[in-house]
Amino acid sequence: MESSQVTALREAIENLINAKLQDVLSRPNGLQRLIANRQSGVASPDIRDAEKRLEQALGEFSENLSRPLQEMDA
């Protein structure tokens, strides 16, 4: 596993946390917005972008984890 992908995964997680905190702390009714996001999946564009980046980082991370297993099968 490459450290760059671990770093990318960590940064994506931190980015999502920061986006949610920013939304809660800086916007009116921030806590209600966060609860609505948890219940309905509706989120601000910043949170949606951060979620997409995390999904991409997880995809790349899992691809690299499965590569050695595929090589062992070959």
PDB file with one MODEL, atoms N, CA, C and O in Angstrom:
MODEL        1
ATOM      1  N   MET A   1       0.847  -1.157   0.000  1.00  0.00           N
ATOM      2  CA  MET A   1       0.000   0.000   0.000  1.00  0.00           C
ATOM      3  C   MET A   1       0.901   1.230   0.000  1.00  0.00           C
ATOM      4  O   MET A   1       1.842   1.329   0.788  1.00  0.00           O
ATOM      5  N   GLU A   2       0.604   2.143  -0.875  1.00  0.00           N
ATOM      6  CA  GLU A   2       1.427   3.327  -1.004  1.00  0.00           C
ATOM      7  C   GLU A   2       1.008   4.400   0.006  1.00  0.00           C
ATOM      8  O   GLU A   2      -0.174   4.601   0.285  1.00  0.00           O
ATOM      9  N   SER A   3       2.006   5.062   0.529  1.00  0.00           N
ATOM     10  CA  SER A   3       1.693   6.097   1.520  1.00  0.00           C
ATOM     11  C   SER A   3       0.934   7.264   0.896  1.00  0.00           C
ATOM     12  O   SER A   3       0.186   7.950   1.592  1.00  0.00           O
ATOM     13  N   SER A   4       1.112   7.501  -0.400  1.00  0.00           N
ATOM     14  CA  SER A   4       0.389   8.597  -1.041  1.00  0.00           C
ATOM     15  C   SER A   4      -1.112   8.332  -1.048  1.00  0.00           C
ATOM     16  O   SER A   4      -1.906   9.265  -0.927  1.00  0.00           O
ATOM     17  N   GLN A   5      -1.506   7.073  -1.188  1.00  0.00           N
ATOM     18  CA  GLN A   5      -2.933   6.763  -1.174  1.00  0.00           C
ATOM     19  C   GLN A   5      -3.505   6.801   0.230  1.00  0.00           C
ATOM     20  O   GLN A   5      -4.664   7.170   0.423  1.00  0.00           O
ATOM     21  N   VAL A   6      -2.720   6.432   1.188  1.00  0.00           N
ATOM     22  CA  VAL A   6      -3.155   6.563   2.577  1.00  0.00           C
ATOM     23  C   VAL A   6      -3.337   8.045   2.903  1.00  0.00           C
ATOM     24  O   VAL A   6      -4.303   8.434   3.560  1.00  0.00           O
ATOM     25  N   THR A   7      -2.404   8.858   2.440  1.00  0.00           N
ATOM     26  CA  THR A   7      -2.500  10.301   2.649  1.00  0.00           C
ATOM     27  C   THR A   7      -3.726  10.870   1.953  1.00  0.00           C
ATOM     28  O   THR A   7      -4.440  11.689   2.530  1.00  0.00           O
ATOM     29  N   ALA A   8      -3.977  10.445   0.722  1.00  0.00           N
ATOM     30  CA  ALA A   8      -5.149  10.926  -0.026  1.00  0.00           C
ATOM     31  C   ALA A   8      -6.438  10.539   0.683  1.00  0.00           C
ATOM     32  O   ALA A   8      -7.377  11.332   0.739  1.00  0.00           O
ATOM     33  N   LEU A   9      -6.491   9.333   1.221  1.00  0.00           N
ATOM     34  CA  LEU A   9      -7.669   8.882   1.953  1.00  0.00           C
ATOM     35  C   LEU A   9      -7.867   9.704   3.214  1.00  0.00           C
ATOM     36  O   LEU A   9      -8.985  10.125   3.513  1.00  0.00           O
ATOM     37  N   ARG A  10      -6.794   9.936   3.955  1.00  0.00           N
ATOM     38  CA  ARG A  10      -6.868  10.754   5.173  1.00  0.00           C
ATOM     39  C   ARG A  10      -7.322  12.174   4.848  1.00  0.00           C
ATOM     40  O   ARG A  10      -8.162  12.736   5.550  1.00  0.00           O
ATOM     41  N   GLU A  11      -6.773  12.746   3.798  1.00  0.00           N
ATOM     42  CA  GLU A  11      -7.147  14.100   3.417  1.00  0.00           C
ATOM     43  C   GLU A  11      -8.612  14.178   2.984  1.00  0.00           C
ATOM     44  O   GLU A  11      -9.293  15.160   3.280  1.00  0.00           O
ATOM     45  N   ALA A  12      -9.095  13.160   2.293  1.00  0.00           N
ATOM     46  CA  ALA A  12     -10.496  13.147   1.866  1.00  0.00           C
ATOM     47  C   ALA A  12     -11.428  13.070   3.070  1.00  0.00           C
ATOM     48  O   ALA A  12     -12.470  13.725   3.098  1.00  0.00           O
ATOM     49  N   ILE A  13     -11.053  12.274   4.055  1.00  0.00           N
ATOM     50  CA  ILE A  13     -11.861  12.174   5.281  1.00  0.00           C
ATOM     51  C   ILE A  13     -11.860  13.513   6.015  1.00  0.00           C
ATOM     52  O   ILE A  13     -12.908  13.994   6.447  1.00  0.00           O
ATOM     53  N   GLU A  14     -10.678  14.109   6.152  1.00  0.00           N
ATOM     54  CA  GLU A  14     -10.579  15.402   6.820  1.00  0.00           C
ATOM     55  C   GLU A  14     -11.377  16.474   6.078  1.00  0.00           C
ATOM     56  O   GLU A  14     -12.016  17.318   6.706  1.00  0.00           O
ATOM     57  N   ASN A  15     -11.342  16.443   4.758  1.00  0.00           N
ATOM     58  CA  ASN A  15     -12.067  17.409   3.955  1.00  0.00           C
ATOM     59  C   ASN A  15     -13.579  17.292   4.184  1.00  0.00           C
ATOM     60  O   ASN A  15     -14.275  18.302   4.276  1.00  0.00           O
ATOM     61  N   LEU A  16     -14.077  16.065   4.273  1.00  0.00           N
ATOM     62  CA  LEU A  16     -15.506  15.871   4.524  1.00  0.00           C
ATOM     63  C   LEU A  16     -15.888  16.370   5.917  1.00  0.00           C
ATOM     64  O   LEU A  16     -16.917  17.025   6.084  1.00  0.00           O
ATOM     65  N   ILE A  17     -15.075  16.066   6.894  1.00  0.00           N
ATOM     66  CA  ILE A  17     -15.339  16.540   8.251  1.00  0.00           C
ATOM     67  C   ILE A  17     -15.337  18.068   8.286  1.00  0.00           C
ATOM     68  O   ILE A  17     -16.219  18.687   8.880  1.00  0.00           O
ATOM     69  N   ASN A  18     -14.338  18.662   7.645  1.00  0.00           N
ATOM     70  CA  ASN A  18     -14.253  20.126   7.623  1.00  0.00           C
ATOM     71  C   ASN A  18     -15.449  20.746   6.912  1.00  0.00           C
ATOM     72  O   ASN A  18     -15.969  21.767   7.362  1.00  0.00           O
ATOM     73  N   ALA A  19     -15.891  20.149   5.813  1.00  0.00           N
ATOM     74  CA  ALA A  19     -17.044  20.680   5.076  1.00  0.00           C
ATOM     75  C   ALA A  19     -18.296  20.633   5.943  1.00  0.00           C
ATOM     76  O   ALA A  19     -19.089  21.574   5.945  1.00  0.00           O
ATOM     77  N   LYS A  20     -18.472  19.545   6.675  1.00  0.00           N
ATOM     78  CA  LYS A  20     -19.647  19.436   7.541  1.00  0.00           C
ATOM     79  C   LYS A  20     -19.567  20.416   8.711  1.00  0.00           C
ATOM     80  O   LYS A  20     -20.566  21.041   9.066  1.00  0.00           O
ATOM     81  N   LEU A  21     -18.397  20.549   9.304  1.00  0.00           N
ATOM     82  CA  LEU A  21     -18.242  21.505  10.398  1.00  0.00           C
ATOM     83  C   LEU A  21     -18.473  22.934   9.920  1.00  0.00           C
ATOM     84  O   LEU A  21     -19.140  23.720  10.593  1.00  0.00           O
ATOM     85  N   GLN A  22     -17.924  23.263   8.766  1.00  0.00           N
ATOM     86  CA  GLN A  22     -18.111  24.598   8.214  1.00  0.00           C
ATOM     87  C   GLN A  22     -19.593  24.880   7.984  1.00  0.00           C
ATOM     88  O   GLN A  22     -20.080  25.971   8.277  1.00  0.00           O
ATOM     89  N   ASP A  23     -20.300  23.889   7.459  1.00  0.00           N
ATOM     90  CA  ASP A  23     -21.731  24.044   7.199  1.00  0.00           C
ATOM     91  C   ASP A  23     -22.495  24.246   8.506  1.00  0.00           C
ATOM     92  O   ASP A  23     -23.375  25.103   8.586  1.00  0.00           O
ATOM     93  N   VAL A  24     -22.163  23.464   9.520  1.00  0.00           N
ATOM     94  CA  VAL A  24     -22.862  23.556  10.809  1.00  0.00           C
ATOM     95  C   VAL A  24     -22.585  24.883  11.500  1.00  0.00           C
ATOM     96  O   VAL A  24     -23.495  25.500  12.053  1.00  0.00           O
ATOM     97  N   LEU A  25     -21.337  25.320  11.471  1.00  0.00           N
ATOM     98  CA  LEU A  25     -20.951  26.491  12.250  1.00  0.00           C
ATOM     99  C   LEU A  25     -21.214  27.824  11.556  1.00  0.00           C
ATOM    100  O   LEU A  25     -21.392  28.841  12.225  1.00  0.00           O
ATOM    101  N   SER A  26     -21.239  27.833  10.242  1.00  0.00           N
ATOM    102  CA  SER A  26     -21.292  29.126   9.554  1.00  0.00           C
ATOM    103  C   SER A  26     -22.639  29.454   8.913  1.00  0.00           C
ATOM    104  O   SER A  26     -22.853  30.590   8.489  1.00  0.00           O
ATOM    105  N   ARG A  27     -23.521  28.516   8.835  1.00  0.00           N
ATOM    106  CA  ARG A  27     -24.797  28.775   8.170  1.00  0.00           C
ATOM    107  C   ARG A  27     -25.934  28.777   9.178  1.00  0.00           C
ATOM    108  O   ARG A  27     -25.864  28.107  10.209  1.00  0.00           O
ATOM    109  N   PRO A  28     -26.986  29.538   8.874  1.00  0.00           N
ATOM    110  CA  PRO A  28     -28.142  29.536   9.778  1.00  0.00           C
ATOM    111  C   PRO A  28     -28.748  28.131   9.874  1.00  0.00           C
ATOM    112  O   PRO A  28     -28.816  27.405   8.883  1.00  0.00           O
ATOM    113  N   ASN A  29     -29.177  27.769  11.054  1.00  0.00           N
ATOM    114  CA  ASN A  29     -29.771  26.449  11.309  1.00  0.00           C
ATOM    115  C   ASN A  29     -28.830  25.314  10.898  1.00  0.00           C
ATOM    116  O   ASN A  29     -29.265  24.301  10.351  1.00  0.00           O
ATOM    117  N   GLY A  30     -27.550  25.497  11.166  1.00  0.00           N
ATOM    118  CA  GLY A  30     -26.543  24.526  10.732  1.00  0.00           C
ATOM    119  C   GLY A  30     -26.769  23.127  11.271  1.00  0.00           C
ATOM    120  O   GLY A  30     -26.614  22.143  10.549  1.00  0.00           O
ATOM    121  N   LEU A  31     -27.136  23.041  12.537  1.00  0.00           N
ATOM    122  CA  LEU A  31     -27.348  21.721  13.128  1.00  0.00           C
ATOM    123  C   LEU A  31     -28.555  21.032  12.495  1.00  0.00           C
ATOM    124  O   LEU A  31     -28.522  19.827  12.246  1.00  0.00           O
ATOM    125  N   GLN A  32     -29.597  21.777  12.239  1.00  0.00           N
ATOM    126  CA  GLN A  32     -30.775  21.201  11.587  1.00  0.00           C
ATOM    127  C   GLN A  32     -30.429  20.753  10.162  1.00  0.00           C
ATOM    128  O   GLN A  32     -30.939  19.743   9.678  1.00  0.00           O
ATOM    129  N   ARG A  33     -29.557  21.517   9.503  1.00  0.00           N
ATOM    130  CA  ARG A  33     -29.124  21.135   8.153  1.00  0.00           C
ATOM    131  C   ARG A  33     -28.367  19.801   8.196  1.00  0.00           C
ATOM    132  O   ARG A  33     -28.561  18.944   7.335  1.00  0.00           O
ATOM    133  N   LEU A  34     -27.510  19.635   9.199  1.00  0.00           N
ATOM    134  CA  LEU A  34     -26.750  18.397   9.326  1.00  0.00           C
ATOM    135  C   LEU A  34     -27.679  17.222   9.612  1.00  0.00           C
ATOM    136  O   LEU A  34     -27.503  16.142   9.048  1.00  0.00           O
ATOM    137  N   ILE A  35     -28.647  17.420  10.467  1.00  0.00           N
ATOM    138  CA  ILE A  35     -29.615  16.362  10.776  1.00  0.00           C
ATOM    139  C   ILE A  35     -30.413  16.014   9.527  1.00  0.00           C
ATOM    140  O   ILE A  35     -30.654  14.838   9.258  1.00  0.00           O
ATOM    141  N   ALA A  36     -30.827  17.019   8.761  1.00  0.00           N
ATOM    142  CA  ALA A  36     -31.570  16.770   7.524  1.00  0.00           C
ATOM    143  C   ALA A  36     -30.709  16.003   6.536  1.00  0.00           C
ATOM    144  O   ALA A  36     -31.205  15.136   5.817  1.00  0.00           O
ATOM    145  N   ASN A  37     -29.422  16.317   6.497  1.00  0.00           N
ATOM    146  CA  ASN A  37     -28.515  15.580   5.620  1.00  0.00           C
ATOM    147  C   ASN A  37     -28.455  14.115   6.003  1.00  0.00           C
ATOM    148  O   ASN A  37     -28.464  13.241   5.136  1.00  0.00           O
ATOM    149  N   ARG A  38     -28.394  13.845   7.289  1.00  0.00           N
ATOM    150  CA  ARG A  38     -28.343  12.455   7.751  1.00  0.00           C
ATOM    151  C   ARG A  38     -29.632  11.708   7.431  1.00  0.00           C
ATOM    152  O   ARG A  38     -29.594  10.518   7.117  1.00  0.00           O
ATOM    153  N   GLN A  39     -30.768  12.389   7.506  1.00  0.00           N
ATOM    154  CA  GLN A  39     -32.049  11.728   7.316  1.00  0.00           C
ATOM    155  C   GLN A  39     -32.439  11.596   5.854  1.00  0.00           C
ATOM    156  O   GLN A  39     -33.023  10.589   5.455  1.00  0.00           O
ATOM    157  N   SER A  40     -32.122  12.601   5.055  1.00  0.00           N
ATOM    158  CA  SER A  40     -32.630  12.606   3.681  1.00  0.00           C
ATOM    159  C   SER A  40     -31.546  12.524   2.621  1.00  0.00           C
ATOM    160  O   SER A  40     -31.839  12.231   1.462  1.00  0.00           O
ATOM    161  N   GLY A  41     -30.311  12.776   2.991  1.00  0.00           N
ATOM    162  CA  GLY A  41     -29.235  12.751   2.015  1.00  0.00           C
ATOM    163  C   GLY A  41     -29.052  14.067   1.277  1.00  0.00           C
ATOM    164  O   GLY A  41     -28.164  14.182   0.432  1.00  0.00           O
ATOM    165  N   VAL A  42     -29.879  15.061   1.581  1.00  0.00           N
ATOM    166  CA  VAL A  42     -29.750  16.375   0.955  1.00  0.00           C
ATOM    167  C   VAL A  42     -28.613  17.111   1.645  1.00  0.00           C
ATOM    168  O   VAL A  42     -28.581  17.213   2.871  1.00  0.00           O
ATOM    169  N   ALA A  43     -27.672  17.627   0.844  1.00  0.00           N
ATOM    170  CA  ALA A  43     -26.520  18.302   1.437  1.00  0.00           C
ATOM    171  C   ALA A  43     -26.116  19.493   0.580  1.00  0.00           C
ATOM    172  O   ALA A  43     -26.520  19.625  -0.576  1.00  0.00           O
ATOM    173  N   SER A  44     -25.313  20.348   1.182  1.00  0.00           N
ATOM    174  CA  SER A  44     -24.790  21.495   0.450  1.00  0.00           C
ATOM    175  C   SER A  44     -23.813  21.014  -0.620  1.00  0.00           C
ATOM    176  O   SER A  44     -23.296  19.900  -0.530  1.00  0.00           O
ATOM    177  N   PRO A  45     -23.559  21.841  -1.629  1.00  0.00           N
ATOM    178  CA  PRO A  45     -22.602  21.448  -2.681  1.00  0.00           C
ATOM    179  C   PRO A  45     -21.214  21.126  -2.138  1.00  0.00           C
ATOM    180  O   PRO A  45     -20.548  20.225  -2.647  1.00  0.00           O
ATOM    181  N   ASP A  46     -20.772  21.843  -1.121  1.00  0.00           N
ATOM    182  CA  ASP A  46     -19.452  21.571  -0.541  1.00  0.00           C
ATOM    183  C   ASP A  46     -19.387  20.177   0.076  1.00  0.00           C
ATOM    184  O   ASP A  46     -18.394  19.465  -0.078  1.00  0.00           O
ATOM    185  N   ILE A  47     -20.441  19.802   0.766  1.00  0.00           N
ATOM    186  CA  ILE A  47     -20.481  18.475   1.379  1.00  0.00           C
ATOM    187  C   ILE A  47     -20.574  17.396   0.306  1.00  0.00           C
ATOM    188  O   ILE A  47     -19.904  16.368   0.401  1.00  0.00           O
ATOM    189  N   ARG A  48     -21.398  17.622  -0.708  1.00  0.00           N
ATOM    190  CA  ARG A  48     -21.498  16.640  -1.800  1.00  0.00           C
ATOM    191  C   ARG A  48     -20.153  16.447  -2.501  1.00  0.00           C
ATOM    192  O   ARG A  48     -19.771  15.320  -2.816  1.00  0.00           O
ATOM    193  N   ASP A  49     -19.440  17.542  -2.743  1.00  0.00           N
ATOM    194  CA  ASP A  49     -18.121  17.447  -3.378  1.00  0.00           C
ATOM    195  C   ASP A  49     -17.140  16.673  -2.497  1.00  0.00           C
ATOM    196  O   ASP A  49     -16.377  15.840  -2.987  1.00  0.00           O
ATOM    197  N   ALA A  50     -17.169  16.954  -1.207  1.00  0.00           N
ATOM    198  CA  ALA A  50     -16.280  16.251  -0.280  1.00  0.00           C
ATOM    199  C   ALA A  50     -16.625  14.766  -0.222  1.00  0.00           C
ATOM    200  O   ALA A  50     -15.727  13.928  -0.124  1.00  0.00           O
ATOM    201  N   GLU A  51     -17.913  14.429  -0.280  1.00  0.00           N
ATOM    202  CA  GLU A  51     -18.323  13.023  -0.284  1.00  0.00           C
ATOM    203  C   GLU A  51     -17.844  12.326  -1.553  1.00  0.00           C
ATOM    204  O   GLU A  51     -17.412  11.175  -1.501  1.00  0.00           O
ATOM    205  N   LYS A  52     -17.916  13.013  -2.692  1.00  0.00           N
ATOM    206  CA  LYS A  52     -17.435  12.434  -3.952  1.00  0.00           C
ATOM    207  C   LYS A  52     -15.936  12.187  -3.904  1.00  0.00           C
ATOM    208  O   LYS A  52     -15.457  11.145  -4.351  1.00  0.00           O
ATOM    209  N   ARG A  53     -15.191  13.155  -3.355  1.00  0.00           N
ATOM    210  CA  ARG A  53     -13.741  12.980  -3.240  1.00  0.00           C
ATOM    211  C   ARG A  53     -13.398  11.801  -2.336  1.00  0.00           C
ATOM    212  O   ARG A  53     -12.457  11.057  -2.609  1.00  0.00           O
ATOM    213  N   LEU A  54     -14.163  11.633  -1.261  1.00  0.00           N
ATOM    214  CA  LEU A  54     -13.923  10.495  -0.370  1.00  0.00           C
ATOM    215  C   LEU A  54     -14.237   9.183  -1.076  1.00  0.00           C
ATOM    216  O   LEU A  54     -13.493   8.213  -0.932  1.00  0.00           O
ATOM    217  N   GLU A  55     -15.318   9.139  -1.831  1.00  0.00           N
ATOM    218  CA  GLU A  55     -15.652   7.924  -2.584  1.00  0.00           C
ATOM    219  C   GLU A  55     -14.562   7.583  -3.589  1.00  0.00           C
ATOM    220  O   GLU A  55     -14.216   6.413  -3.754  1.00  0.00           O
ATOM    221  N   GLN A  56     -14.017   8.591  -4.262  1.00  0.00           N
ATOM    222  CA  GLN A  56     -12.936   8.351  -5.213  1.00  0.00           C
ATOM    223  C   GLN A  56     -11.692   7.822  -4.505  1.00  0.00           C
ATOM    224  O   GLN A  56     -11.060   6.878  -4.978  1.00  0.00           O
ATOM    225  N   ALA A  57     -11.345   8.425  -3.382  1.00  0.00           N
ATOM    226  CA  ALA A  57     -10.172   7.985  -2.634  1.00  0.00           C
ATOM    227  C   ALA A  57     -10.353   6.563  -2.127  1.00  0.00           C
ATOM    228  O   ALA A  57      -9.414   5.768  -2.157  1.00  0.00           O
ATOM    229  N   LEU A  58     -11.560   6.235  -1.659  1.00  0.00           N
ATOM    230  CA  LEU A  58     -11.827   4.865  -1.208  1.00  0.00           C
ATOM    231  C   LEU A  58     -11.740   3.878  -2.361  1.00  0.00           C
ATOM    232  O   LEU A  58     -11.229   2.771  -2.194  1.00  0.00           O
ATOM    233  N   GLY A  59     -12.236   4.271  -3.532  1.00  0.00           N
ATOM    234  CA  GLY A  59     -12.152   3.404  -4.708  1.00  0.00           C
ATOM    235  C   GLY A  59     -10.716   3.112  -5.088  1.00  0.00           C
ATOM    236  O   GLY A  59     -10.363   1.961  -5.345  1.00  0.00           O
ATOM    237  N   GLU A  60      -9.886   4.140  -5.127  1.00  0.00           N
ATOM    238  CA  GLU A  60      -8.475   3.956  -5.464  1.00  0.00           C
ATOM    239  C   GLU A  60      -7.772   3.118  -4.402  1.00  0.00           C
ATOM    240  O   GLU A  60      -6.939   2.271  -4.723  1.00  0.00           O
ATOM    241  N   PHE A  61      -8.106   3.353  -3.159  1.00  0.00           N
ATOM    242  CA  PHE A  61      -7.502   2.609  -2.055  1.00  0.00           C
ATOM    243  C   PHE A  61      -7.855   1.125  -2.155  1.00  0.00           C
ATOM    244  O   PHE A  61      -6.990   0.262  -2.001  1.00  0.00           O
ATOM    245  N   SER A  62      -9.130   0.836  -2.413  1.00  0.00           N
ATOM    246  CA  SER A  62      -9.549  -0.567  -2.491  1.00  0.00           C
ATOM    247  C   SER A  62      -8.980  -1.255  -3.730  1.00  0.00           C
ATOM    248  O   SER A  62      -8.682  -2.449  -3.690  1.00  0.00           O
ATOM    249  N   GLU A  63      -8.828  -0.518  -4.825  1.00  0.00           N
ATOM    250  CA  GLU A  63      -8.192  -1.106  -6.010  1.00  0.00           C
ATOM    251  C   GLU A  63      -6.778  -1.550  -5.699  1.00  0.00           C
ATOM    252  O   GLU A  63      -6.357  -2.632  -6.107  1.00  0.00           O
ATOM    253  N   ASN A  64      -6.046  -0.718  -4.980  1.00  0.00           N
ATOM    254  CA  ASN A  64      -4.665  -1.066  -4.645  1.00  0.00           C
ATOM    255  C   ASN A  64      -4.587  -2.197  -3.638  1.00  0.00           C
ATOM    256  O   ASN A  64      -3.609  -2.944  -3.626  1.00  0.00           O
ATOM    257  N   LEU A  65      -5.588  -2.335  -2.803  1.00  0.00           N
ATOM    258  CA  LEU A  65      -5.601  -3.463  -1.868  1.00  0.00           C
ATOM    259  C   LEU A  65      -5.882  -4.773  -2.593  1.00  0.00           C
ATOM    260  O   LEU A  65      -5.333  -5.817  -2.238  1.00  0.00           O
ATOM    261  N   SER A  66      -6.742  -4.714  -3.614  1.00  0.00           N
ATOM    262  CA  SER A  66      -7.115  -5.949  -4.300  1.00  0.00           C
ATOM    263  C   SER A  66      -6.084  -6.368  -5.338  1.00  0.00           C
ATOM    264  O   SER A  66      -6.053  -7.535  -5.729  1.00  0.00           O
ATOM    265  N   ARG A  67      -5.242  -5.452  -5.793  1.00  0.00           N
ATOM    266  CA  ARG A  67      -4.246  -5.782  -6.813  1.00  0.00           C
ATOM    267  C   ARG A  67      -3.320  -6.912  -6.387  1.00  0.00           C
ATOM    268  O   ARG A  67      -3.140  -7.847  -7.167  1.00  0.00           O
ATOM    269  N   PRO A  68      -2.720  -6.887  -5.201  1.00  0.00           N
ATOM    270  CA  PRO A  68      -1.851  -8.001  -4.805  1.00  0.00           C
ATOM    271  C   PRO A  68      -2.596  -9.330  -4.729  1.00  0.00           C
ATOM    272  O   PRO A  68      -2.024 -10.378  -5.030  1.00  0.00           O
ATOM    273  N   LEU A  69      -3.860  -9.297  -4.333  1.00  0.00           N
ATOM    274  CA  LEU A  69      -4.635 -10.538  -4.271  1.00  0.00           C
ATOM    275  C   LEU A  69      -4.865 -11.090  -5.668  1.00  0.00           C
ATOM    276  O   LEU A  69      -4.809 -12.303  -5.868  1.00  0.00           O
ATOM    277  N   GLN A  70      -5.123 -10.220  -6.636  1.00  0.00           N
ATOM    278  CA  GLN A  70      -5.325 -10.668  -8.004  1.00  0.00           C
ATOM    279  C   GLN A  70      -4.044 -11.250  -8.572  1.00  0.00           C
ATOM    280  O   GLN A  70      -4.085 -12.227  -9.319  1.00  0.00           O
ATOM    281  N   GLU A  71      -2.903 -10.659  -8.227  1.00  0.00           N
ATOM    282  CA  GLU A  71      -1.620 -11.169  -8.692  1.00  0.00           C
ATOM    283  C   GLU A  71      -1.317 -12.531  -8.100  1.00  0.00           C
ATOM    284  O   GLU A  71      -0.687 -13.360  -8.757  1.00  0.00           O
ATOM    285  N   MET A  72      -1.752 -12.782  -6.873  1.00  0.00           N
ATOM    286  CA  MET A  72      -1.540 -14.082  -6.246  1.00  0.00           C
ATOM    287  C   MET A  72      -2.361 -15.156  -6.932  1.00  0.00           C
ATOM    288  O   MET A  72      -1.920 -16.301  -7.029  1.00  0.00           O
ATOM    289  N   ASP A  73      -3.545 -14.807  -7.408  1.00  0.00           N
ATOM    290  CA  ASP A  73      -4.406 -15.763  -8.081  1.00  0.00           C
ATOM    291  C   ASP A  73      -3.891 -16.121  -9.467  1.00  0.00           C
ATOM    292  O   ASP A  73      -4.182 -17.204  -9.977  1.00  0.00           O
ATOM    293  N   ALA A  74      -3.138 -15.230 -10.074  1.00  0.00           N
ATOM    294  CA  ALA A  74      -2.668 -15.442 -11.441  1.00  0.00           C
ATOM    295  C   ALA A  74      -1.523 -16.414 -11.515  1.00  0.00           C
ATOM    296  O   ALA A  74      -1.020 -16.694 -12.603  1.00  0.00           O
TER     297      ALA A  74
ENDMDL
END
